Amino acid sequence: MADGSRMFALTGQVAVVTGAGRGIGRGIAAALADAGADIVAVGRHPAGALADHVERAGRRCHSLVFDLADPAQVEEVIPRAAAAAGRVDILVNNAGATTRGPALDVTPEEWQRVLQVNLHAVFRLCQAAAREMLPRRRGKIINIASLMSFEGGILVSPYTASKGAVGQLTKALANEWAPLGINVNAIAPGYIATDLTRPLQEDTTRNPAILARIPAGRWGRPEDLGGAAVFLASAASDYIHGHLLAVDGGWLGR
Ligand SMILES: NC(=O)c1ccc[n+]([C@@H]2O[C@H](COP(=O)([O-])OP(=O)(O)OC[C@H]3O[C@@H](n4cnc5c(N)ncnc54)[C@H](OP(=O)(O)O)[C@@H]3O)[C@@H](O)[C@H]2O)c1
């Protein structure tokens, strides 16, 4: 039986977190660092306050600036992360984008941008990370899915399409890579108060409707995702493969 105090430890491991500079990614990266991991923070902007948190936790933070909407830049992420930090033990595919509006108004450019960041980049980063992890026959990949991996949502058709696919991709990759020692799982956040959901938080009709359905009675906070991320990154979840873990204040059970 594993020692409970060590089961969740990430001491000495390297975690690549996309979109780590703010919102959910920042909450997750901070929790992984608190559990002992060095962080490679990937985003269009430098990691900023996250880097201070990671260093206060006594860990190293490498900040890599890449635009995941550009397929060519996606290819550079894992090689650059491995070069900076020595290896990649954990990948959290968190960076995400959306567009809001009727499906009839979605332009090809909007569709392409959302699918590129939320799905195509995720697949290529999973592939590259798995290749890097393979020689050690150990690794943890955590994709950030959504309630929209289960539900249709309202006025977010490209986002819903991408997150539904992320859920299925997580299961498909787990089927192939579990025998190789790589765990692929997903976290499905509920309604979390971040820049991404600011239009909903400020919508005087949608905000009370959302709150009324959340059994926990409040919007989630980025730090609410930290525990699930540490769990799926740690030895505590070694026999968990292809699971979508909802962290939603009870929304899906309603
Ligand atoms: N908030 C929610 O209620 C909720 C619910 C379910 C799922 N999610 C998912 O959780 C993840 C994080 O969402 P969030 O709410 O924290 O969003 P957010 O506050 O808008 O932050 C988005 C993050 O993604 C990064 N990002 C966006 N486009 C990028 C690009 N082209 N290249 C590189 N990085 C990019 C941003 O970094 P830079 O600005 O530095 O580029 C930022 O760190 C997303 O996958 C989202 O779909 C969120």
The ligand as a Tripos MOL2 file, in Angstrom:
@<TRIPOS>MOLECULE
LIG
   48    52     1     0     0
SMALL
NO_CHARGES

@<TRIPOS>ATOM
      1 N1        -13.7130   28.7860  -17.4010 N.am      1 LIG1
      2 C1        -14.5640   27.7820  -17.5080 C.2       1 LIG1
      3 O1        -15.6920   27.8310  -17.0070 O.2       1 LIG1
      4 C2        -14.1650   26.5570  -18.2620 C.ar      1 LIG1
      5 C3        -15.0560   25.4780  -18.2430 C.ar      1 LIG1
      6 C4        -14.7120   24.3100  -18.9150 C.ar      1 LIG1
      7 C5        -13.5120   24.2210  -19.5720 C.ar      1 LIG1
      8 N2        -12.6580   25.2820  -19.5850 N.ar      1 LIG1
      9 C6        -11.4010   25.1160  -20.2890 C.3       1 LIG1
     10 O2        -10.3450   25.3870  -19.4180 O.3       1 LIG1
     11 C7         -9.2360   25.8670  -20.1650 C.3       1 LIG1
     12 C8         -8.7650   27.1890  -19.5820 C.3       1 LIG1
     13 O3         -9.8480   28.0860  -19.6450 O.3       1 LIG1
     14 P1         -9.9000   29.4400  -18.7880 P.3       1 LIG1
     15 O4        -11.3000   29.6040  -18.3910 O.co2     1 LIG1
     16 O5         -8.8320   29.4650  -17.7870 O.co2     1 LIG1
     17 O6         -9.6100   30.4870  -19.9650 O.3       1 LIG1
     18 P2         -8.8630   31.9160  -19.9570 P.3       1 LIG1
     19 O7         -8.9460   32.5440  -18.6200 O.co2     1 LIG1
     20 O8         -9.4220   32.6200  -21.1370 O.co2     1 LIG1
     21 O9         -7.3520   31.5060  -20.2390 O.3       1 LIG1
     22 C9         -7.0530   30.8880  -21.4490 C.3       1 LIG1
     23 C10        -5.6290   30.4380  -21.4010 C.3       1 LIG1
     24 O10        -5.3470   29.7880  -22.6550 O.3       1 LIG1
     25 C11        -4.2140   30.4160  -23.2430 C.3       1 LIG1
     26 N3         -4.3990   30.5120  -24.6810 N.ar      1 LIG1
     27 C12        -5.5180   30.8860  -25.3440 C.ar      1 LIG1
     28 N4         -5.2930   30.9090  -26.6580 N.ar      1 LIG1
     29 C13        -3.9920   30.5450  -26.8250 C.ar      1 LIG1
     30 C14        -3.1630   30.4040  -27.9510 C.ar      1 LIG1
     31 N5         -3.5970   30.6660  -29.1940 N.pl3     1 LIG1
     32 N6         -1.8730   30.0330  -27.7650 N.ar      1 LIG1
     33 C15        -1.4070   29.7880  -26.5120 C.ar      1 LIG1
     34 N7         -2.1520   29.9130  -25.4190 N.ar      1 LIG1
     35 C16        -3.4260   30.2950  -25.5710 C.ar      1 LIG1
     36 C17        -4.1170   31.7860  -22.6030 C.3       1 LIG1
     37 O11        -2.7640   32.1790  -22.4970 O.3       1 LIG1
     38 P3         -2.2260   33.5370  -23.1650 P.3       1 LIG1
     39 O12        -3.2650   34.5820  -23.0080 O.co2     1 LIG1
     40 O13        -0.9180   33.8090  -22.4910 O.co2     1 LIG1
     41 O14        -2.0110   33.1370  -24.5690 O.co2     1 LIG1
     42 C18        -4.6800   31.5820  -21.2110 C.3       1 LIG1
     43 O15        -3.6700   31.2060  -20.3010 O.3       1 LIG1
     44 C19        -9.7030   25.9630  -21.6050 C.3       1 LIG1
     45 O16        -9.3620   24.8020  -22.3170 O.3       1 LIG1
     46 C20       -11.2110   26.0480  -21.4540 C.3       1 LIG1
     47 O17       -11.8820   25.6150  -22.5930 O.3       1 LIG1
     48 C21       -12.9560   26.4540  -18.9440 C.ar      1 LIG1
@<TRIPOS>BOND
     1     1     2 1
     2     2     3 2
     3     2     4 1
     4     4     5 ar
     5     4    48 ar
     6     5     6 ar
     7     6     7 ar
     8     7     8 ar
     9     8     9 1
    10     8    48 ar
    11     9    10 1
    12     9    46 1
    13    10    11 1
    14    11    12 1
    15    11    44 1
    16    12    13 1
    17    13    14 1
    18    14    15 2
    19    14    16 1
    20    14    17 1
    21    17    18 1
    22    18    19 2
    23    18    20 1
    24    18    21 1
    25    21    22 1
    26    22    23 1
    27    23    24 1
    28    23    42 1
    29    24    25 1
    30    25    26 1
    31    25    36 1
    32    26    27 ar
    33    26    35 ar
    34    27    28 ar
    35    28    29 ar
    36    29    30 ar
    37    29    35 ar
    38    30    31 1
    39    30    32 ar
    40    32    33 ar
    41    33    34 ar
    42    34    35 ar
    43    36    37 1
    44    36    42 1
    45    37    38 1
    46    38    39 2
    47    38    40 1
    48    38    41 1
    49    42    43 1
    50    44    45 1
    51    44    46 1
    52    46    47 1
@<TRIPOS>SUBSTRUCTURE
     1 LIG1         1 GROUP 0 **** ****
